[in-house]
Amino acid sequence: MDRIRRALDLARLERDHPTEPSHLERGGQPFVPEAPAGSGPARTPPASITYHRTRVFSPSPAVLEANRIVNPASSDPAAAAYRMLRTQVLQRMDANGWRSLAIFSPSAEDGKTTTAANLAVNLANDRLHTVLLVEFDFRRPTLAALMGLSPEFGADDTLAGTARVEDCLYHAEGFDRLVMMPARGKMTNSSEVLAGPRSREVVSELRARYPERILVFDLPPVLNADDALAFAPLVECGLVVASEGRTRRNDLVRTIELLHKTPLVGTVLNRASDTPRGY
């Protein structure tokens, strides 16, 4: 009953504020409005990729499993949910010609980085795009550990001007068309840096390198610091991650209100207790 009540409350919020980009989960699956048939630019598969400057590493399957990085080809219900999320996010982004997506969450421990990593893996598995997953969460960087990587250089070095972009790119073997730029360490003045000119330069460079590449940015929780709001104007759209049994309704509503200038492609309910039935 509590989940139903929350869904009804949030549905009323959408009805009362129809201009707010709030798209909420329905029926146990992430809900994203479908794009009109035939809309959006035509997609063509990227050319075959040979990594020259990007550093290649081999992630441990045991580490990936322990950190809940799901094989996109798996028959696991979680893999099916991420594939569904991937398809719906792509429909919305393609319909609008968007190529940059920020992953938001109200608070810590909502599963934001895990969702960002699994979504990026599945977006790259689409075979029609290459994907760059960028960690701009300098309050609590965890992407490298999540993937079993010890980076020599990271996104923090790029923004500090002590490393070039190409020095901070990593490709995990087994994840075709996916490149990552993890953060190597914390940054004390992260919100000022993310709102500053160097951040804009880096984002522009990442966009210019491969026009068809999808950029996925992992940011700190919206309500814990101002980093996400400072960086939000540099992306075209966002996805909000909430956690069942942890995210409070008022926090989710407040997060969506604060992001009112950023189009949201959807809201993901992480750690949902309902398991979809098999087909």
Secondary structure as UniProt FT lines:
FT   HELIX           2..16
FT   TURN            18..19
FT   TURN            27..28
FT   TURN            37..38
FT   STRAND          55..57
FT   HELIX           61..66
FT   TURN            67..68
FT   TURN            72..73
FT   HELIX           77..96
FT   STRAND          100..104
FT   TURN            108..109
FT   HELIX           112..124
FT   TURN            125..126
FT   STRAND          131..135
FT   HELIX           143..146
FT   TURN            147..148
FT   HELIX           155..160
FT   HELIX           165..168
FT   STRAND          170..172
FT   TURN            173..174
FT   TURN            176..177
FT   STRAND          178..181
FT   TURN            188..189
FT   HELIX           190..194
FT   HELIX           197..209
FT   TURN            211..212
FT   STRAND          214..218
FT   TURN            222..224
FT   HELIX           227..231
FT   HELIX           232..234
FT   STRAND          237..243
FT   TURN            244..246
FT   HELIX           249..258
FT   TURN            259..261
FT   STRAND          264..270
//
